[in-house]
């Protein structure tokens, strides 16, 4: 799976997490428990309904700063926090904000991925 380490920053703290690069996801997503640890004010965040392969869910939208390549690139992104059951990663990098700003080269045969920062 195309997973990279990133650092995400909320209001209370920052956290290093493993992120799945998912070109099929319409936005970036994170588990709600991580939002709580970061100090995201979920109760005052706008809500959005999302649906995908795992079904439908409601998420809380909050803008985080995502550090890629150990802070070489800082990306503000509207992240959907919800009750997700991710396995092997804690964050999804999707179309809105991530793929809109960053090119990714998938080389599946080689088992390699390259994140092409602006």
C-alpha positions in Angstrom: 0.0 0.0 0.0 1.2 3.5 -0.7 1.8 4.8 2.9 4.0 7.7 3.9 4.8 9.3 7.2 3.4 12.8 7.8 3.0 15.2 10.7 -0.3 16.7 11.4 -0.9 19.8 13.5 -4.0 20.7 15.5 -4.7 23.3 18.1 -3.2 21.5 21.1 -0.4 19.5 19.6 1.2 17.8 16.6 1.4 14.1 15.8 3.4 11.8 13.5 1.1 9.4 11.7 1.2 7.0 8.7 -0.9 8.2 5.8 -2.4 6.2 2.9 -2.2 8.0 -0.4 -5.6 7.2 -1.9 -6.5 8.7 -5.3 -10.0 7.3 -4.9 -10.8 9.4 -1.8 -12.5 12.7 -2.4 -10.7 14.4 0.5 -8.3 13.8 3.4 -9.7 11.8 6.3 -8.6 11.0 9.8 -9.9 9.0 12.7 -11.9 11.1 15.2 -9.8 9.9 18.1 -6.7 11.5 16.6 -8.7 14.8 16.2 -9.5 14.7 19.9 -5.8 14.2 20.8 -4.9 17.1 18.5 -7.4 19.4 20.2 -9.7 19.8 17.2 -12.9 21.5 18.4 -15.1 18.9 16.8 -18.3 20.1 18.4 -18.0 23.4 16.5 -16.9 22.0 13.2 -19.2 21.8 10.1 -20.5 18.3 9.3 -20.5 16.6 6.0 -22.0 13.3 4.8 -19.6 11.0 2.9 -20.0 7.6 1.4 -17.5 5.1 0.0 -16.6 1.5 -0.1 -17.1 1.2 3.7 -20.6 2.7 3.6 -21.9 6.1 4.6 -20.7 8.3 7.5 -20.8 11.8 8.9 -17.5 13.6 9.3 -16.4 16.8 11.0 -14.4 19.2 8.7 -11.4 21.0 10.2 -8.4 22.6 8.5 -5.1 21.0 9.6 -1.5 21.6 8.6 0.1 18.5 7.1 3.9 18.4 7.0 5.3 16.2 4.3 8.9 15.1 4.0 9.8 16.2 7.5 8.4 19.7 7.1 9.9 20.3 3.6 6.3 21.0 2.4 3.5 22.3 4.6 0.0 21.7 3.2 -3.2 23.2 4.7 -6.0 20.7 4.2 -9.7 20.4 5.1 -9.8 17.1 6.8 -12.9 14.9 7.5 -12.7 13.5 11.0 -14.9 10.4 11.5 -15.3 7.0 13.0 -13.2 5.0 10.6 -11.7 1.6 11.0 -8.3 2.0 9.3 -5.8 -0.8 9.4 -2.0 0.0 9.1 -2.5 3.7 8.8 -4.2 6.6 10.6 -4.8 9.1 7.9 -6.0 9.2 4.2 -4.5 11.7 1.7 -7.2 12.2 -0.9 -8.1 14.4 -3.9 -9.2 17.7 -2.2 -6.1 19.6 -1.1 -3.6 16.8 -1.4 -3.9 15.6 -5.1 -4.9 19.2 -6.1 -1.5 20.4 -5.0 0.9 17.5 -5.2 1.7 15.0 -8.0 2.3 11.4 -7.1 4.1 8.8 -9.2 2.9 5.2 -8.5 5.3 2.5 -9.7 3.4 -0.6 -8.6 5.7 -3.1 -10.4 8.7 -1.7 -8.6 6.8 -1.3 -5.3 7.7 2.3 -5.3 5.9 5.6 -4.8 7.3 9.1 -5.4 5.7 12.2 -3.9 6.6 15.1 -6.2 6.5 18.3 -4.1 5.9 21.7 -5.7 
